[in-house]
């Protein structure tokens, strides 16, 4: 699979014929991946849905930042709204309405996210299985990764010198095991601050447990995940799973996993929380933390909480589709696999 010229990318706009010619093989591979994934879900009895991008609430996670829009009524009333950061709330409302297997290639928007692996506007592949365990999503992930590799005509996913076999059985690792193996840290052991400092990472006086968790995860754990073969990182601490159900046999952790390949996070998935009262409490706690850190908060979607109370047991997953295309084509940056990148 070819890749764009770095020299061209730094000088020419994305629409220049020369640069577009470099990128076109990657974009055509992307199209084949979309077709392959659609065929997979249709074969599994899923319905493809489209959700509104303008929402009352963009989501209530502490570190998630949204783009603000304003609607105006005929009487001049101004209504603050947001471009959604995920189709999650809308898709769960569809589950409450009676849908059981749904998927969406959603255009989503996130502020403060621009890098080689981030774009403020990107494609999220999200899907839900009502009445099924979250392990079913792991099987979906394995098939989707293999579909992407076949569509690109490759036998390895690649990114910045790392490789992963897309057809190999996935490694499955809990957060507790990963922290012990890769960082020498006991996740639920002695004070996390002391352990974090002991392995040479900076600890600030105002670092919360979640801050320390994120520092160790990003510095010592994530770079080595999904090397050789993709990794399913499972059983996130309860504090790091705002919308997930806690594990019945160990309530310190949630039934949540993330999929990594070549050190890149591809998927976030979990068994969905359906307790509306508990979800409200989590949202309020996260918005209080957002207010403390960033000085702002997002509204809670009361309609979502009402739907959640009627939603069936379900499991859902969100996959950063552009990142999967990157790894399957060997592209250097996310802009190389977007038809019209924001530059």
C-alpha positions as CSV (number, residue, x, y, z in Angstrom):
1,X,0.0,0.0,0.0
2,X,1.4,3.4,-1.0
3,X,1.6,6.3,1.3
4,X,1.7,10.1,0.7
5,X,4.9,12.0,0.2
6,X,6.0,13.8,3.4
7,X,7.4,16.6,1.3
8,X,4.2,17.0,-0.6
9,X,2.2,16.9,2.7
10,X,4.1,19.8,4.2
11,X,3.8,22.1,1.1
12,X,0.8,21.2,-0.9
13,X,-2.9,21.5,0.2
14,X,-4.8,18.2,0.4
15,X,-6.8,19.0,-2.8
16,X,-3.7,19.5,-5.0
17,X,-3.7,16.8,-7.8
18,X,-0.2,15.7,-6.9
19,X,-0.9,15.1,-3.2
20,X,-4.4,13.7,-3.8
21,X,-2.8,11.1,-6.2
22,X,-0.5,10.0,-3.4
23,X,-3.4,9.6,-1.0
24,X,-6.0,8.1,-3.4
25,X,-4.9,4.4,-2.9
26,X,-5.4,4.8,0.8
27,X,-8.8,6.4,0.4
28,X,-10.0,3.7,-2.0
29,X,-8.9,1.1,0.5
30,X,-11.0,3.0,3.1
31,X,-14.0,2.6,0.9
32,X,-13.5,-1.1,0.6
33,X,-13.2,-1.3,4.4
34,X,-16.5,0.5,4.8
35,X,-18.2,-1.8,2.4
36,X,-16.7,-4.9,4.2
37,X,-17.8,-3.7,7.6
38,X,-21.3,-2.9,6.4
39,X,-21.6,-6.4,4.8
40,X,-20.5,-8.0,8.1
41,X,-23.1,-6.2,10.2
42,X,-25.8,-6.8,7.7
43,X,-24.9,-10.5,7.8
44,X,-25.2,-10.4,11.6
45,X,-28.8,-9.0,11.4
46,X,-27.9,-5.4,12.3
47,X,-29.7,-2.3,11.1
48,X,-27.6,0.8,10.1
49,X,-28.9,4.0,11.7
50,X,-28.2,7.7,11.3
51,X,-28.3,10.0,14.4
52,X,-28.6,13.8,14.6
53,X,-25.3,15.5,15.1
54,X,-26.7,18.5,17.0
55,X,-27.6,17.5,20.5
56,X,-28.7,19.1,23.8
57,X,-25.7,17.4,25.6
58,X,-22.5,16.3,23.9
59,X,-21.7,13.8,26.7
60,X,-20.8,14.2,30.3
61,X,-17.3,12.8,30.6
62,X,-14.8,14.9,32.5
63,X,-12.1,15.3,29.8
64,X,-14.3,15.3,26.7
65,X,-14.6,18.7,25.0
66,X,-17.3,19.6,22.6
67,X,-17.9,22.2,19.8
68,X,-20.7,24.6,20.6
69,X,-23.4,25.6,18.1
70,X,-26.4,27.9,18.5
71,X,-29.9,27.4,17.2
72,X,-32.3,30.4,16.7
73,X,-36.1,30.1,16.8
74,X,-38.3,32.4,14.7
75,X,-39.0,34.5,17.8
76,X,-35.3,35.2,18.2
77,X,-34.8,32.8,21.1
78,X,-31.3,31.4,21.1
79,X,-30.8,27.7,22.1
80,X,-27.2,26.6,23.0
81,X,-26.5,23.1,21.5
82,X,-23.5,21.0,20.8
83,X,-22.1,18.8,18.0
84,X,-22.1,15.3,19.4
85,X,-18.9,13.7,20.5
86,X,-20.5,10.3,20.0
87,X,-23.8,9.0,18.7
88,X,-24.1,7.0,22.0
89,X,-27.0,8.9,23.7
90,X,-29.1,8.8,20.5
91,X,-28.3,5.1,19.8
92,X,-29.3,4.1,23.3
93,X,-32.6,5.9,22.8
94,X,-33.1,3.7,19.8
95,X,-32.5,0.7,21.9
96,X,-35.1,1.9,24.3
97,X,-37.4,2.4,21.3
98,X,-37.1,-1.3,20.5
99,X,-34.1,-1.7,18.2
100,X,-31.9,-4.7,19.2
101,X,-28.9,-4.7,16.9
102,X,-27.8,-1.3,15.4
103,X,-24.6,0.2,14.0
104,X,-23.6,3.6,12.6
105,X,-20.8,5.2,10.7
106,X,-21.1,8.5,12.6
107,X,-19.4,11.8,11.9
108,X,-18.4,13.1,15.4
109,X,-16.7,16.2,16.7
110,X,-14.3,16.8,19.6
111,X,-12.4,20.0,20.5
112,X,-8.8,20.1,21.8
113,X,-8.0,16.9,19.8
114,X,-5.5,17.6,17.0
115,X,-2.5,15.3,16.4
116,X,-1.2,12.6,14.1
117,X,-3.9,10.2,15.5
118,X,-6.6,12.8,16.3
119,X,-8.9,15.0,14.2
120,X,-11.5,17.4,15.5
121,X,-14.0,15.8,13.0
122,X,-13.7,12.1,12.5
123,X,-15.7,8.9,11.8
124,X,-16.8,6.7,14.7
125,X,-18.1,3.2,14.0
126,X,-20.5,2.5,16.9
127,X,-22.6,-0.6,17.4
128,X,-24.9,-2.2,20.0
129,X,-26.1,-5.7,20.8
130,X,-29.2,-5.8,23.1
131,X,-29.3,-8.8,25.5
132,X,-25.7,-9.9,24.7
133,X,-22.6,-9.9,26.8
134,X,-19.7,-7.5,26.1
135,X,-17.6,-10.5,25.1
136,X,-19.7,-10.7,21.9
137,X,-18.1,-7.3,21.0
138,X,-14.7,-8.8,21.3
139,X,-15.6,-11.3,18.6
140,X,-16.9,-8.4,16.4
141,X,-13.6,-6.5,16.9
142,X,-11.6,-9.5,15.7
143,X,-13.7,-9.8,12.5
144,X,-13.7,-6.1,11.8
145,X,-9.9,-5.9,12.1
146,X,-9.5,-8.8,9.8
147,X,-11.9,-7.3,7.3
148,X,-9.9,-4.1,7.3
149,X,-6.6,-5.9,6.6
150,X,-8.1,-7.9,3.8
151,X,-9.6,-4.8,2.2
152,X,-6.2,-3.1,2.3
153,X,-4.5,-6.3,1.0
154,X,-2.0,-6.5,4.0
155,X,-1.0,-9.2,6.5
156,X,0.2,-6.7,9.2
157,X,-1.1,-3.6,10.8
158,X,1.6,-0.9,11.0
159,X,2.2,2.3,12.8
160,X,5.5,4.1,13.6
161,X,7.7,1.0,13.6
162,X,5.2,-1.2,15.4
163,X,3.4,-4.1,13.8
164,X,0.5,-6.4,14.7
165,X,-0.9,-9.5,13.0
166,X,-4.6,-8.7,12.3
167,X,-5.5,-12.4,12.0
168,X,-3.8,-13.6,15.2
169,X,-5.9,-14.4,18.3
170,X,-6.1,-11.2,20.4
171,X,-4.2,-10.9,23.6
172,X,-6.6,-10.4,26.5
173,X,-5.2,-8.6,29.6
174,X,-6.8,-6.9,32.6
175,X,-5.7,-3.5,33.7
176,X,-4.5,-5.0,37.0
177,X,-2.3,-7.5,35.1
178,X,-1.1,-4.8,32.7
179,X,0.0,-2.4,35.5
180,X,1.8,-5.2,37.3
181,X,3.5,-6.6,34.1
182,X,4.5,-3.4,32.3
183,X,4.9,-0.8,35.1
184,X,5.5,-2.9,38.3
185,X,2.5,-1.1,39.9
186,X,-0.2,-2.8,41.9
187,X,-3.3,-1.1,40.7
188,X,-5.3,-1.8,43.8
189,X,-2.4,-2.0,46.2
190,X,-0.7,0.7,48.2
191,X,-1.1,4.4,47.6
192,X,-0.9,4.9,43.8
193,X,0.9,8.2,44.2
194,X,3.8,6.5,46.0
195,X,4.0,3.8,43.3
196,X,3.8,6.3,40.5
197,X,6.7,8.4,41.9
198,X,8.7,5.2,42.6
199,X,8.7,4.3,38.8
200,X,10.0,7.8,37.9
201,X,6.8,9.6,36.9
202,X,6.1,13.1,38.1
203,X,3.4,13.4,40.8
204,X,1.7,16.8,41.4
205,X,0.2,17.6,44.8
206,X,-3.3,18.0,43.3
207,X,-3.2,14.8,41.2
208,X,-6.3,12.6,41.7
209,X,-6.3,8.8,41.6
210,X,-7.6,9.1,38.0
211,X,-4.8,11.5,37.1
212,X,-2.2,9.0,38.4
213,X,-3.9,6.1,36.7
214,X,-3.8,8.0,33.4
215,X,-0.1,8.9,33.7
216,X,1.0,5.3,34.3
217,X,-1.4,4.0,31.6
218,X,-0.2,6.5,28.9
219,X,3.5,6.4,29.8
220,X,4.2,2.7,30.7
221,X,1.3,0.6,29.4
222,X,-0.2,1.9,26.2
223,X,3.0,2.0,24.0
224,X,3.5,-1.7,24.3
225,X,-0.1,-2.8,23.8
226,X,-1.1,-4.5,20.5
227,X,2.5,-5.1,19.4
228,X,2.8,-8.5,17.6
229,X,-1.0,-8.9,17.9
230,X,-3.9,-6.8,19.0
231,X,-4.6,-6.5,22.7
232,X,-7.9,-6.4,24.5
233,X,-7.3,-4.4,27.7
234,X,-10.2,-5.3,30.1
235,X,-11.7,-4.6,33.4
236,X,-11.2,-0.9,33.9
237,X,-11.3,0.6,37.4
238,X,-14.9,1.7,38.3
239,X,-13.8,5.3,38.4
240,X,-12.7,5.1,34.7
241,X,-15.9,3.7,33.3
242,X,-18.6,6.4,33.4
243,X,-21.3,4.6,31.4
244,X,-20.4,1.0,32.1
245,X,-21.8,-1.7,34.3
246,X,-19.7,-2.8,37.2
247,X,-18.5,-6.4,37.2
248,X,-20.8,-8.4,39.5
249,X,-18.0,-10.5,41.0
250,X,-15.5,-7.6,41.6
251,X,-17.1,-4.1,41.9
252,X,-13.7,-2.4,41.9
253,X,-13.8,-2.8,38.1
254,X,-16.3,-2.4,35.3
255,X,-17.1,-4.6,32.3
256,X,-15.2,-2.4,29.9
257,X,-12.5,-3.1,27.4
258,X,-10.4,-1.2,24.9
259,X,-8.7,-2.6,21.8
260,X,-5.2,-1.6,21.0
261,X,-3.0,-2.3,17.9
262,X,0.5,-1.0,17.4
263,X,0.2,1.0,20.6
264,X,-2.9,2.8,19.2
265,X,-6.3,2.7,20.9
266,X,-8.9,1.6,18.4
267,X,-12.0,0.6,20.4
268,X,-13.8,1.5,23.6
269,X,-16.5,-1.0,24.6
270,X,-18.6,-2.0,27.6
271,X,-21.7,-3.6,29.1
272,X,-24.0,-0.6,29.3
273,X,-25.2,0.8,32.6
274,X,-29.0,0.9,32.6
275,X,-29.6,2.3,36.1
276,X,-30.7,5.9,35.5
277,X,-30.2,7.0,39.1
278,X,-26.7,5.7,39.2
279,X,-26.0,7.2,35.7
280,X,-27.2,10.6,36.9
281,X,-25.0,10.5,40.0
282,X,-21.9,9.6,37.8
283,X,-22.7,12.4,35.3
284,X,-23.1,15.0,38.2
285,X,-19.8,13.8,39.7
286,X,-18.0,14.1,36.4
287,X,-19.4,17.5,35.7
288,X,-18.3,18.7,39.1
289,X,-14.8,17.6,38.2
290,X,-15.0,19.2,34.8
291,X,-16.0,22.5,36.5
292,X,-13.1,22.2,38.9
293,X,-10.5,21.5,36.2
294,X,-11.8,23.4,33.2
295,X,-14.3,25.9,34.6
296,X,-17.2,24.6,32.5
297,X,-19.9,21.9,32.5
298,X,-22.3,20.4,30.0
299,X,-26.0,19.9,30.6
300,X,-27.4,16.5,31.4
301,X,-29.8,15.1,28.8
302,X,-32.9,14.3,30.9
303,X,-34.5,12.6,27.9
304,X,-31.5,10.3,27.7
305,X,-31.9,9.3,31.4
306,X,-35.6,8.7,30.9
307,X,-34.8,6.4,27.9
308,X,-32.0,4.7,29.9
309,X,-34.6,3.5,32.5
310,X,-36.4,1.7,29.7
311,X,-33.4,0.5,27.8
312,X,-32.8,-3.3,27.7
313,X,-29.5,-4.9,28.9
314,X,-27.0,-4.2,26.1
315,X,-23.4,-4.0,25.2
316,X,-21.9,-1.3,22.9
317,X,-18.7,-0.5,21.2
318,X,-17.1,2.6,19.5
319,X,-14.3,2.2,17.1
320,X,-12.2,5.1,15.7
321,X,-12.6,4.1,12.1
322,X,-10.0,6.5,10.7
323,X,-7.4,5.1,13.0
324,X,-8.1,1.5,11.8
325,X,-7.7,2.7,8.2
326,X,-4.4,4.3,9.2
327,X,-3.0,1.1,10.6
328,X,-4.3,-1.1,7.8
329,X,-2.8,1.2,5.1
330,X,0.4,2.1,6.9
331,X,-0.5,5.8,6.7
332,X,1.6,8.1,8.8
333,X,-1.1,10.4,10.1
334,X,-4.9,10.5,10.3
335,X,-5.1,13.3,7.6
336,X,-3.8,10.9,5.0
337,X,-6.9,8.7,5.2
338,X,-9.6,11.5,5.4
339,X,-11.1,12.5,2.0
340,X,-11.2,16.2,3.0
341,X,-8.9,16.6,6.1
342,X,-9.2,19.7,8.3
343,X,-5.8,21.4,8.0
